[in-house]
Amino acid sequence: MKRTAPDRISSFLCGLAAILGALCLLGADPDGGAAAPEAAKAAPVGDPAQAAFSLQKEVNSEAIESQKQVEALDDEAQELLSKYRSIVTETASYEAYSKQLEASLASQQTELDKISEQMGRANDTARDVLPLTARLIDDLDQFIKLDVPFQLADRTERVAGLRTLMNRADVSLSEKYRRVVEAYLIELEFGRTMETYEGVLETSGEPLTVDYVRIGRIALLYQTPDGKLTGYWDQDAKAWVESAEYERAFKKAARVASKQDAPDLVVAPVHAPRGM
C-alpha cells in the first residue's frame, strides 16, 4: 500500500530521532569521558544523514507533484464551473426566447383566426354588395330621368356603361362598386358648380342648336347663338319655357360660368319646393 506524504514525514522524523539517539550513545564514553578516536573511526560509514536527505528529497518531490495535481484539478474545476455558468445563462436566455416565441405564435394564430373569420364574412358581403350595386345603378338612372335635363346624353351613357360593367366577369366586385360610387360623386359635383355648353334643344318644333347655362341643379337656361330666343327648364311642368325675361340673366351667368366675369349675383328661375 502506497504511503502518503504525511506518513513519510512521520517515519522520517522517527528515523531521524533514532539516528540522533544512536549518535549520542556512540559519541559518549561509558565512564562519562570523551569518546576515543578509535571508537569514532570504528563508527559505521552508512551515513544516516544522507538517508534522511534522500527521504526528504523524495517527500519534497511527491509534495511538489501533489501540488501540481491539486492546481491542475483546481484549474479544471474552474473551467467546468465557468462552462456551467455559461450553460445556465444560455439556458435561461433560450427559455425566455421560447416563451416569447410561444406568445408570438399564439398572437399570430389569433390573427389568422380573425382573418379566416373576416374572409368568411367577405363572401357574405360579396353576395350582399352585388345586388346593392345593381340597385344603386337603377336609382341613379331614375334620378337622372327625374332631374334637370342637362348633359342628358352623357349622363345616360354613363349609366349604360355601368350596366355593361356589371355583366363583365373580368372586373372585380370592388372595381364595379368603385365605378358606381364615382358616378354618384360626379352627379354630386353637378349640384355645386356652374357651366356653359352647346347642345341641341328638342321642343315641339324643329331641333335648335343653343347654348346652355347650368347653375348647379337649381336652374338650366338656354339661348340661341343669335340671342333671339331665351328660355329655361320648368322643373314643375317638366318642359322648356321660352322667356325673354332672362335674356340678360343668361348672358351674365354665361360669363360667370366661363370665368370671364367674377362670381356675382345672377337672377335665375328657381324651382320652389312643393307646398310653398
C-alpha positions in Angstrom: 0.0 0.0 0.0 1.4 3.4 -1.0 2.2 5.7 1.9 1.1 9.3 1.8 3.3 12.3 2.3 2.4 12.8 6.0 3.2 9.1 6.7 6.5 9.5 5.1 7.3 12.7 7.1 6.3 10.9 10.3 8.5 8.0 9.5 11.4 10.3 8.6 11.2 12.1 11.9 11.1 8.9 13.8 14.1 7.6 12.0 15.9 10.9 12.5 15.3 10.8 16.2 16.6 7.2 16.4 19.7 8.2 14.4 20.4 11.1 16.7 20.0 8.9 19.7 22.4 6.4 18.4 24.9 9.1 17.6 24.7 10.4 21.1 25.3 6.9 22.5 28.3 6.2 20.2 30.0 9.6 20.9 29.9 9.2 24.7 32.4 7.3 26.9 31.0 4.6 29.3 32.7 6.4 32.1 31.3 9.8 31.1 34.6 10.9 29.3 35.2 11.9 25.7 35.0 9.2 23.0 38.2 7.7 21.8 39.4 8.4 18.3 39.3 4.7 17.6 35.6 4.5 18.5 35.0 7.4 16.1 36.9 5.6 13.5 35.0 2.4 14.2 31.6 4.1 13.6 29.6 2.7 10.7 30.1 4.6 7.4 26.4 4.1 6.4 25.6 7.9 6.8 22.1 8.2 8.2 22.0 12.0 7.3 22.3 11.1 3.6 19.4 8.7 4.1 17.4 11.4 5.8 18.3 13.8 2.9 17.2 11.3 0.3 13.9 10.7 2.2 13.3 14.4 2.5 14.0 14.9 -1.2 11.6 12.2 -2.1 9.0 13.7 0.2 9.5 17.1 -1.4 9.2 15.7 -4.9 6.0 14.0 -4.0 4.7 17.2 -2.3 5.5 19.2 -5.5 3.8 16.6 -7.7 0.8 16.6 -5.4 0.6 20.4 -5.6 0.8 20.3 -9.3 -2.1 17.8 -9.4 -4.1 20.0 -7.0 -3.5 23.0 -9.1 -4.5 21.1 -12.3 -7.6 19.8 -10.6 -8.4 23.4 -9.4 -7.9 24.8 -13.0 -10.2 22.0 -14.4 -12.8 22.7 -11.7 -12.7 26.5 -12.5 -13.1 25.8 -16.2 -16.0 23.4 -15.6 -17.6 26.0 -13.3 -17.3 28.7 -16.0 -18.9 26.4 -18.6 -21.7 25.5 -16.2 -22.4 29.2 -15.5 -22.4 29.9 -19.2 -24.7 27.0 -19.9 -27.1 28.2 -17.1 -27.1 31.7 -18.6 -27.8 30.4 -22.2 -30.5 28.1 -20.9 -32.3 31.0 -19.2 -32.0 33.0 -22.4 -33.4 30.2 -24.5 -36.2 29.7 -22.1 -37.1 33.4 -22.2 -36.9 33.4 -26.0 -39.0 30.3 -26.2 -41.7 31.9 -24.1 -41.6 35.0 -26.3 -42.0 32.8 -29.4 -44.9 31.0 -27.9 -46.6 34.3 -27.1 -45.9 35.5 -30.7 -47.2 32.3 -32.2 -50.3 32.5 -30.1 -50.9 36.1 -31.3 -50.3 35.1 -34.9 -52.8 32.2 -34.6 -55.4 34.7 -33.2 -54.8 37.0 -36.1 -55.2 34.0 -38.5 -58.4 33.1 -36.9 -59.7 36.7 -37.3 -58.6 36.8 -40.9 -60.4 33.5 -41.6 -63.5 34.8 -39.9 -63.3 38.0 -42.0 -62.8 36.0 -45.2 -65.9 34.1 -44.3 -67.8 37.3 -43.8 -66.3 38.7 -47.0 -68.1 36.0 -49.0 -71.4 37.0 -47.4 -70.6 40.7 -48.1 -69.9 39.9 -51.7 -73.3 38.3 -52.0 -74.9 41.4 -50.5 -72.8 44.0 -52.4 -73.6 42.7 -55.8 -77.4 43.3 -55.7 -76.8 46.5 -53.7 -74.6 47.8 -56.6 -77.3 46.9 -59.1 -79.9 48.8 -57.1 -77.6 51.8 -56.9 -77.4 51.9 -60.7 -81.1 51.7 -61.0 -81.6 54.5 -58.5 -79.0 56.6 -60.3 -80.8 56.0 -63.6 -84.2 57.0 -62.1 -82.6 60.1 -60.5 -81.2 61.3 -63.8 -84.6 60.8 -65.5 -86.3 62.9 -62.9 -83.6 65.6 -62.6 -83.0 68.7 -64.6 -82.1 67.5 -68.1 -78.6 68.9 -68.5 -76.0 66.9 -70.5 -78.6 64.2 -70.6 -76.8 62.1 -73.3 -73.5 61.9 -71.3 -75.2 61.0 -68.0 -77.4 58.4 -69.6 -74.4 56.9 -71.4 -72.6 56.7 -68.1 -75.4 54.7 -66.5 -75.5 52.4 -69.5 -71.7 51.8 -69.2 -72.2 50.8 -65.5 -74.8 48.3 -66.5 -72.5 46.8 -69.1 -69.7 46.7 -66.5 -71.8 44.8 -64.0 -72.1 41.9 -66.5 -68.3 41.6 -67.1 -66.6 38.7 -65.3 -63.1 40.1 -65.7 -63.9 43.1 -63.5 -63.7 42.6 -59.7 -66.6 43.4 -57.5 -64.7 46.1 -55.7 -63.9 47.8 -59.1 -67.6 47.7 -60.1 -68.6 49.3 -56.8 -65.9 51.9 -57.1 -67.2 52.9 -60.6 -70.7 53.3 -59.3 -69.6 55.4 -56.4 -67.6 57.5 -58.8 -70.7 58.1 -60.9 -72.5 59.3 -57.8 -69.7 61.7 -57.0 -69.9 63.2 -60.5 -73.6 63.8 -60.0 -72.9 65.3 -56.6 -70.4 67.7 -58.1 -73.0 69.0 -60.6 -75.0 70.4 -57.7 -72.3 72.9 -56.7 -70.9 74.1 -60.0 -71.8 76.3 -62.9 -71.1 75.5 -66.6 -72.0 76.6 -70.1 -72.0 74.2 -73.0 -73.5 73.9 -76.5 -76.3 71.4 -77.3 -79.5 70.7 -79.2 -82.8 71.8 -77.8 -85.6 69.5 -78.9 -89.1 71.0 -78.5 -92.4 70.5 -80.3 -90.9 72.4 -83.2 -87.6 71.8 -85.1 -84.5 71.0 -83.0 -82.5 74.1 -82.2 -78.8 74.5 -81.6 -78.5 76.5 -78.4 -76.1 77.5 -75.7 -77.0 76.2 -72.2 -76.1 77.6 -68.8 -76.4 75.4 -65.8 -76.4 76.9 -62.3 -76.0 73.9 -60.0 -79.2 72.0 -60.1 -81.5 74.9 -59.4 -81.6 76.4 -62.9 -81.0 75.5 -66.5 -81.3 78.3 -69.1 -80.8 78.3 -72.9 -80.3 80.9 -75.6 -79.8 80.7 -79.3 -76.5 81.9 -80.7 -78.1 84.9 -82.3 -79.7 85.8 -78.9 -83.2 85.9 -80.3 -84.6 83.1 -78.2 -84.1 82.7 -74.4 -85.8 80.3 -72.1 -85.4 77.9 -69.1 -86.4 74.5 -67.9 -89.5 74.4 -65.7 -89.0 71.5 -63.3 -92.6 71.5 -62.2 -94.0 71.3 -65.7 -91.1 69.2 -66.9 -91.0 71.4 -70.0 -88.9 74.1 -71.7 -90.4 77.6 -71.3 -89.4 80.4 -73.7 -89.0 83.7 -71.8 -87.1 86.9 -72.9 -87.2 87.9 -69.2 -84.0 86.0 -68.5 -82.0 87.2 -71.6 -79.7 89.4 -69.6 -79.5 86.9 -66.7 -78.4 84.2 -69.3 -75.6 86.4 -70.6 -74.3 87.3 -67.1 -74.5 83.7 -65.9 -72.7 82.5 -69.1 -69.8 85.0 -68.5 -69.5 83.9 -64.8 -69.7 80.1 -65.7 -66.9 80.6 -68.3 -64.9 82.6 -65.8 -64.9 85.7 -67.9 -66.5 87.6 -65.0 -66.0 87.3 -61.3 -68.7 85.4 -59.4 -71.7 87.6 -58.9 -75.4 87.5 -58.1 -77.4 86.1 -61.0 -81.2 86.3 -61.4 -82.5 82.9 -62.5 -85.8 81.0 -62.4 -85.6 78.7 -59.3 -87.7 75.7 -58.8 -89.6 76.1 -55.5 -90.2 73.1 -53.3 -93.7 71.7 -53.3 -96.1 73.1 -50.7 -94.5 76.5 -50.6 
